[in-house]
Amino acid sequence: MADALGTRSTAPVSGSRIAEVDMLRGLALFGILITNAIVATTLWSVVGSKDKPVSQFDGAVDQVVRAAVDALFTGRFYLLFAFLFGYSFTLQIAAAQRAGIAPTRRLLRRCAALMVIGMMHVWLLWIGDILTLYAFLCLILITLRKLRPRTAVITGVLLYTLWSAWTFLPGDNSSILALGQFLDLPAISAGYTGSFAETFDAQAGLAPIFLLVIWITQGVPSLGMFLIGMAAGKRNLFDDADTLRRWAPRFLVIGLGLGLPISALTFADKMSWWNAPSLITGLQQLVNPAMTFAYIAAIVLAAHSARTARATGLLAPAGRMAATNYIGQSVVLMVVYTGYGFALADDIAPLGVIAIGLLTFAAQLALSAWWLRRHPYGPVEWVLRAATYLSIPPWRRPAEQSPTSNS
């Protein structure tokens, strides 16, 4: 994408929201929800012994659902979030420049607020939190903010590619049950499906462990995507209709052309139709970004099509409240599946988990649109904005203000 992310660096000048970015955040929320729901409920429904953990739901349909999520969701949507974080980073800098102030202090305050929210999230709600990682990586991005777009892209690609080398090593690098080498999975499942106190103890005990796991497994690839997103932001990619029109179809074809065959092999491996060599695991890791950019291209094309623009636009309100909805998903996850609420992780099969995920996301789409008609920001976004600007943002939206106006 040299044409789109070349050496020309132009800071965003528009103060209006970018619809495609909000839609893509909405898509990322959906992908993260489905991935996290399957990962969490699988982790919380392990039976057997510490030495021989077994998934409680291991029928043919259960395997198909998990295999489909692995083949189409896992490893794609956290990369999309990272790309969008890097893109939005340039918008934050541009906003500071329009206000005539240095952006560094604003960015540091935002990082600090994100870290505090993330720590609360990981200790109380979801061990797979990414907010703490993003807060830390944002500090690195601040130091690299003056990189030229081409340099940022090359650095990002190199970081991701070099990090992916370990996935070519022999062994099962992706199975949740592989964690049984280090953790007592049946005991963890019993804790999460026990009482409120047992769930809290399990959550608090695992939080530092999984915090480290997330930072190690997603840190370098996320930073790589941060840099690529930053380069796209400097190039005003989503404001450049000609470039989008020219490159989106190509990225859709290339991304799916590279990604789907490998994903099909991954699906077959998860279904135990064959024993995939470590080469396939490594290749899957390498092509995950290609699939991510194919998904981006699909949303861009749909947003610019008269037939699908309205449907695609339904994602935008949820995307505008991405942090609020991300934490909201964790609340639903914990209330439905753990001792914080109904403790149904060992009662609902993966297909039911997907159904609940779809209902949850549909509710978030509707609630986000409703909320933004009355408020300029989501609750978590309001807190982040207050910390970033050291001022109290408006809570209610003036009656005459359009929900699509700049925030």
N, C-alpha and C positions, 0 to 999 in steps of 0.2 A: 504494500500500500504506500509506495514511495510518493506517489502523487498526493495522497491525502496527508501523509505524515512526513513530509520532506523537511528541508532545513528552514523553511519560512516559519517564523514564530510570531504570531499575532495574538496578543492578549484579547480575550473576549471583551467586547465593548457594550454589548446589549445588557440592559438590566432586567429584561423579561425572562420568564422561565422558559426552559427548552422542553417542549412537549415530549420529544423522543426520549430524553433522559428520564423523565418521570415515568413514562411507559415501561422503559427498560428496568427501572427500579421495581416497578410492580411485577414484571416478569420474574426478576430475581427473587422477590419475596415468595412467589409461588414455588419456584424451584427449590429454594431453601426449606420451605415448609414441608414439601413432600419428602425431600431427602432426610431432614431432621426427624420427621415423624417415623419413618421406617427405621432409621438408625436407632432412635431412642427406644421404640417399642420392641425392637429385636433385642437390644441390650437388656431391657427390663423384663423380658419373658424367657430368660435362659433357665433351664432346669438341668438335672443331672448332678454331677459332682464337680469339685474344683478342677480335678484332673481331666474329667471328660464332660465338659459343658455341652449341652444339646439345646437347640432352639425348640421351644415348645410348639411352634407352628412350622411344620416342615413338610406339609403336603404339597401336592403338585401345583395347586393354585397359589399357595404361599411362595413357592419357589419362583413361579412365573412373575409374580408381583415384585419380589425382591430383585430378580434378575433384570426386569425392565427398568427399575429405578437405577440399578447399577449401570445399565447400558446407556441410559438417556439423561440421567439427572446427576448422579454422583460425580463430583469433581468439575462440574461445569458452572454451577450457579454462584459458588463462592468466588470464582474467577470473574464472573460478571459483576458482582458487587464490588470487587476490588478495582476493576476497570472503571466503574462509575465513580468510585471514591476518588480515584486519581483525576478523573475528568472534573468532578465537582471541586476538587482542590484548586484548580485553576480559576474556577468561578469565584471562590472565596478570595483569592488574591486579586482578581479583577474588581470585586466589590470594594475591597480596601483601597485599591488605586483610584477608583472613582470618587471615593470619599476623601482622597488626598492624604491618607495615612499609611504608615508602614504595615504590611500584613503580618509580620512575624508574631507580634504579641497576640493578635487576634487568633492566629492559628494555634499558638501554644495554649491559649485559654481553652480553645475548642478541644484540643487533644486532652487536656486535663479533665474537662467535663466528661468527655467520652470515656476516659479511663475510669472515672468514679462510677458512672452509670454501668459500664461493663463489669466492674468488680461486683457491684450489687447483683447484676444479672447472673453472673457465673456462680456466685455463692448461694443464691437463693433459688434460681429458676432453671438454668440450662448450662450443663457442663461443657457444651460445645460452643460457647460464646465466642464471637469474633470481634466484638467491640473493643476489648482490651488489646487485642492484636493490632487492630486498625489504629488505635490511639498511639501505640508504640511506633508502628511503622510510619505514622504521620510525622513523627519527629525526624525520621530519616528522610522522608520526602521533603521536608522543609529545607534540609541541608542540600538537597539535590534539585531544588526548584528552578535553578537557572540553567539546567541542562538544555541544550538544543533539542528539538523534537526528534531528529534523527538519532542523536546520541542516546536519548532516553529510550527509544524503541529498541535499538541494538542492545543496550544494557539490559532491558527488561527481558528480551528474548534469550539472551545468554544466561541470565539468572535462572529463568524457568527451565531451560534446556539442561543446564549443568545440574540443577537440583533433581531433575527427573531421572538422572543416571541411576540412583539407588533403586528405582522401581524395576530395573532390569535384573536385579539380583534374584537368585532362586529363592523360593518360599512364597507363602500366601501373605501378600502385603495389604490385602483389602478386607478380608473377612473379619467381622466383628468378633466371632468366636476365637480368632487368633489372639485376642486380648487375654484369653484364658491362660496364656503362658505367664502372664504377669499379675492378673487379678482374679479374685474368686468371683466369677460371674454369677453363679447361682445365688451367692450371698448378696450380691449387689441387687439382683432382681427381687429377692425377698425383701430387701430394705425398701426399694422403691414401691413395692406393692403392699407394704405393711401400713402401719399407722402414720399419722402426720409427723410425729417425732422421729420415727424410723426413717421416713423419707428425708426429713431435714438432715439427720445425721449422715445418711448416705450421700446426699447432695454436698454438704459441707466437707465431708471427707474426700470425695472424689474431685472437687473443684480444683485444688492446686495441681493434682495429677493431670487432669484433662486440659487445664490451662496450659501446662507445659507441652502436652501432646499437640494441641492446636497450634501453638507457636512454632513447634518444630516442624510439623507436617505441612502447615499452610503458610508459614511466615515468608519463606523465600519466594514461592510462586505468587503470593499476594503482592509482595513488593514489586516483582516483575510486572504484574498487571497494573499496579499503581502507576508505574513509570510509563507504560504504554497508554494508559488512560490520561495521564498528565500530558503526554505528547499530543494525543487527540484533542485535548482541551486547548492547548496552545495553538493548535491549528484550526480551532473553531469547527471541528468536524461536523457537528450536528447543526451548525448554522450554514453549512456549505451544501446547498441543495444539489448543485451540479456534481460534486464529488460523491455524495450519497447515491445519487441516481446512477452514476457510472460504476461505483464499486460494490454497492449492496448486492446486486445479482451475482457478481463474481464471487464474493465471499460466501454467499449462500451455497452456491454450487461447489466451490472448493472445500468449504467446511464440511458439508454433508458428504461430499465425495470421499474425503479423507476419513471422516469420523464414523459414518454409518457402517462401513465394512468391519472396522475394528470393533465397534460397539456390538455388531452382530456376533463376532467371535467371543466377546466378553459375555454376552447373553448366553451363548451356548455353553460356555465354561461354567457359569453360575447355575445352569440347569443340569450340570453334570453330564452333558452330552459328549463332552471330550475333556481331556485334562490339558488345559492351555499351558504352554511353556511360559517362562518368565518374560520372554520376548513380547508376548501379547500384552501382559500387564504394563510393561514399559511403553509399548507403542500406544496403549490406551491413554496413559498419562501424557504422552507427547501430543496426542491429537485432541485432548480435552479443550485446549484453547481454540482450536479450529472449530469445534462444535459450538463453543461459546460465541465466537464471532458469527457463526452461521445463525444462531438464535438472534443475535443483535440484528443481523441483516434481515431476517424474517420479520421482526417487529418494525424495522424501518420501512420495509416495502409495504407491509400491511397498513402502516400509519399513513402512507402516501397513496394508498389505493382508495378510490371512491367507494368500493364495495365493502372494505374491511376497516376503514379509518374509524368509524364510530365505535365498532366493537373493540378495536385496539385501544381507543381512547379511554375505555372503562378502567384500564390499568393505571392511568395517570394519577388519580386521587390517592390510591394506595401507595404509589411511588413517592408522592409528595410527603407522605407520612411514614416513610420507610422505617425509621428507627422505632417509632411508636408501634407500628405493625409487627416489626421483628420481635420486639419484647412481648407484644400481645400474643403472638403465636406461641411463645414459651409458656405464657400463663395458661392458654388453652391446653397445651401439651401436658403440663404438670397437673392441672385440675382433672382432666379426663383420664389420664393414664397412671397417675401415681397416688400415693397416700395423702397428698395435698388435697385430694378431692375424691374421685370415684375409684381410683386404683384399678383401672380396667386393662392395664397393659398385658396381663396374662389371660384376658378374656376375649379380646378382639383380635381377629386374624388380620394379616397385612392388607387384604382387600378392604376390610372394614376401616382400617386405618387410613387408607387412601380416600375412601368415601368421606370420612370425617374431615380429612384435610381439604377436600374440595368444598365441603360445606363451610368450613372455617374461612377459606379464602374468599368464597362468594360473600360471606358476611362481612369480611374486611373491605371488600370492594364497595359494598353498599354503605357501610358505616363511615368509611373514609370520605365518600362523596357527601354524605349527610353532614359530617363534622365540618368539612371545609366550606360548606355553605354558610356556616355560622362562625367559624374561627379561621384566622389566617394561617395557623400552624397546628400541627399535632402536639399533644402534651410533651412528649420527649423533645421534639424539635423546638418547642417553646423554651424549654430549659437550656438546650444547647445554644440557642440564639441569645438568651439572657447572659449566659456565661461568656459567649464569644464577644458580645458588644458591650458588656458591663452596663446594661440598661434593662428596663422592664418592658418587654414587647407587649403590644396590645393582645388581649386575650380574646375579645370578641371582634368579629368583622363588622365594620360599618355597613349599614344596610345598602348603601349605594355602591360598595366596592365589589368588583367582580372576583369570583374565586380563582380566576386564571391570571390575575394580575401579579406583579412581581412581589415576592416575599423575601 
